Amino acid sequence: MTKEAHWPSGWIFVLAAIGSAAGLGNLWRFPFLAFEYGGGSFVLAVVVANIVIGIPLLLLEVALGQMSGKGAPDALGSVRKAFKYVGWFALMLGFLVLTYYMAVVAWGVDYFASAFTLGWGSDTSSFFFNDILNVSEGVGVVGGISWPVLSGLLLAYALVYFSVWKGVRSVSKVVVWTATLPFVILLILLLRAVTLPGAGEGILLYITPQFSALLNPQLWLEAFSQVFFSLSVAFGIMIAYGSLKKESSEITKNVGLVALGNFLVSFISGFVVFGTLGYMAQAQGVPITNVVAGGPSLVFVVFPEAISLMPAFNSLIAVLFFGTLLMLAIDSAFSLFEALAVTFRNRYPRVPTKKIALGIAAVTFVGSLPFTTQAGLYFLDILDHFVVNYGLITVGFLEALLVGWLWKRGALRVFINKNSEWNVGIGWEFAIKYFAPLFLGFLLVSNIVREIREPYEGYPTWALLYIGVVPILLAPVIGFILEKLTNKE
């Protein structure tokens, strides 16, 4: 690894990692789950989940990447040769996520363009589902291309490509803005949200703890899942980002700051979202529970309507909100991109970084095209469900199991403490060896049982099989083939 290939400073790594971790899930999934599972009780559970599983796994990946100086396959291969296939599995899952995540970035591009004139009009639901997505009546009706999504996708890929085309040099320059401006804008949006009439009711609903909810096992499953996915572990991203750190650079404090920054984006987003929804409920004269929605509808249907109802500065708030959304989405997208690029740069050091980036962009763009069709929303929903609930959990389980049990005792902890201001003790090893694999194994089994009892969202079996299950099964196979094709040993 050349000197030029490292992060310029520890702060740039922290910003890049926060940018990767803090994505759209922080803006729409975290607030909705808090609403669903006891308000402040869910927030408390997320704090606990960060401490006992999120930070230990994040620390494992960053340290492993920093110690090896390689991307996910070669980093895990340095533990034991056969482990490199787990790294490839993680990268192929990241590739799948990137293909559909870029479609969401494309939606963000379209909405940012519409924000200047509040182009969604009075019927925000029709604007999203009909004007933007042109969604078909079901997963079996593919229909034609949605041109707003395709045009947004082209611009989204251009933004991501020119963020990573020079490797760590271009990424370092981009994250200074895309990882810091969202915090500034979120604070502006927070100030606006809390001064709206009715905001207090929404915020109280968000933060008031319902301690009886802590006895609900599903709350803990959702809290641990949110942390696991939000911190970008099991994609190969944090191993790649760790590999771009100098071998002697600080580790634990950096990881702690990444986890804290990621949590703050989620926490502040909750105030912004529920303060605004409280105002919307008062303006419409309905209970706030009537205006709360989960998933994309919260951001692309409910929130635009709430912005339109505001008494002043509507367009400014819209531009700031969707600008923040777009920056969060771009950061997460190019981190997935960079996880792939680092591995291929390791394997082909003489190939120009721009060519490697262009090749990945071209292949990924083709993979994104199905999500621009009229059935794209259904494809995205199914694939995301299976990648997140089965693929990533499996990778996290294997990483914890392999590093915790099959590597020489204490080697990674010794390396971490050698390069850290805050040392880790046996508690970290306990989390990696016991808690992480036990919890992730339990989560995987519980998801399978739930899937058997009730197929996801009532989709037909063929759709779940071909759009969800088959890509997960093919991911390690394609990883195996890529390892054979690119390994020069």
Secondary structure, DSSP 4 states (H G I P E B T S, - for coil): --GGGS-SSHHHHHHHHHHHHSSHIIIIIHHHHHHHTTBHHHHHHHHHHIIIIIHHHHHHHHHHHHHHTS-HHHHHHTT-GGGHHHHHHHHHHHHHHHHHHHHHHHHHHHHHHHHTTTTT-S-HHHIIIIIIS---SSTT---SB-HHHHHHHHHHHHHHHHHHTTTHHHHHHHHHHHTTHHHHHHHHHHHHHHTSTTHHHHHHHHH-B-GGGGG-HHHHHHHHHHHHHHTTTTSSHHHHHHHTS-TTS--HHHHHHHHHHHHHHHHHHHHHHHHHHHHHHHHHTS-GGGT---THHIIIIIHHHHHHH-SS-HHHHHHHHHHHHHHHHHHHHHHHHHHHHHHHHHH-TTS-HHHHHHHHHHHHHHHHGGGGBTTHHHHHHHHHHHIIIIIHHHHHHHHHHHHHHHSPTTHHHHHHHHT-SS---HHHHHIIIIIHHHHHHHHHHHHHHHHHHS-GGG--HHHIIIIIIHHHHHHHHHHHHHHHHH---
